[in-house]
């Protein structure tokens, strides 16, 4: 009877011990598995030393547990290691993704740098082109300024001469009247001269030159005698071909007669003024007329006239005396004038 009672007590103890083990095993499973959140981490963890001690005491009381719970393999630690491994894999995946993104970013940056370099090169080429154009424009501007200065000087000279010519326009009839009156007073002598045909003058070297009283020579004689200054007298036997700077060969006789007449009045100074027709560029015509005047001066100087007594001027086609739309008019406009100075 006693054995039966002892057997019943042993069976009861085993039952209690099993229930305790089952309870704590379920509790442990619940804490480590059922309570995991979405990230795999346990919501509840047995970390309190009091809970661990309580579980150990319960197992010891039941006579099942004889060692400290801390000596058991730590399942939670294993779970944490698994979580860390998963986290490491995710981190490695993120690193690989970042590496791909970084490589893509580097490629895009390289393309952007190349595009920027090409744009800079294009801008540099455009800058060089613009600088070349600016240099050319500056050169053209300087040339235009120089040309403009020359034209201004020439224009001022022309304006001055036009003003002088306008002031001298009134004495011209007086010269004609004076010439006519003088001719009337000396008609017998003039007739004798005309019958003889010529009047003799001398060049500075003593050479005798027979000078007629007609045309340019006659007007120059009269102007010298009465000192008719600022009155243009046109050379009527000196001709220039269009564009030529030297007169034709048959013009030399009138140049010689002019030198002989000027030699007879050594105190007189003259202005030789050149004109052209309206053909061609006005600036070229001005230079051409000046060249023709200079030729006349040089011819007189070669015959012995002092160069200081002669001034020259060229006005181009600015003062025509006939229309330029006919050959006769252009021939008349291509002329040289002699004017006695004050």
Secondary structure, DSSP 8 states (H G I E B T S, - for coil): -HHHHHHHHHHHHHHHHHHHHHHHHHHHHIIIIITB-TTS-BSS----HHHHHHHHHHHHHTT---S-GGGS--HHHHHHHHHHHHHHHHHHHHHHHHHHHHHHHHHHHHHHHHHHHHHHHHHHHHHHHHHHHHHHHHHHHHHHHHHHHHHHHHHHHHHHHHHHHHHTHHHHHHHHHHHHHHHHHTHHHHHHHHHH--EEEE-TTS-EEEE-SSHHHHHHHHHHHHT-TT--EE-SS----TT-SS--GGGHHHHHHHHHHHHT-TT--EEEEE---S-S-HHHHHHHHHHHHHHHHHHHHHTT--GGGEEEEE-TTSS-SS-TTSHHHHHHHS-EEEEE--
